[in-house]
Amino acid sequence: MSPAFALRAAGVVLAAALLQTVVVSSLSIAGGAPDLLLVAVVSLGLLRGASAGAVLGFLAGLVVDLLALETLGITSLVLTLAGYWAGRYAETTGRGKRLAPLAAVGVITVLATVFGLLLHVMLGEAVAARETLLGPLPPTLAANLVLALPVHALVRLLVHGREEAEPVAEVELVG
């Protein structure tokens, strides 16, 4: 990861984290709220690969955890995995596909919600799985899918996504 890319990507992450915390999280669409930061992290993972996606996801989650004064580490862990998953998808099967951002954002939104719910349960917090998965998840998923392509295009423009992630030397399919 070049220093110029790291600075641009950190700027994108910081701006997305601030927008998510201050503006977007207060929006409510049919009971759910779009997750701009998740979409931005997924886009960065798709553009730069698993390692960069994981590092930038951790940075994004840490910023949000500190800004929102929530349980430190939950958002960091969820976004670290989201960036990693998006990067692995890009490195293996998603590279060059036009709708890769839609597929990645859709799947990772669901996985991140389930994983965040499991983390809260493991910490002993009272969380209603039915209300989390059936209430805000469908509108959040729809809002994230609407944001996926425009945010991906903007992130690519801002961080010069022409520098593709390095291809994986070997991918083994286990079947």
Disulfide bonds with the S-S distance in Angstrom:
none
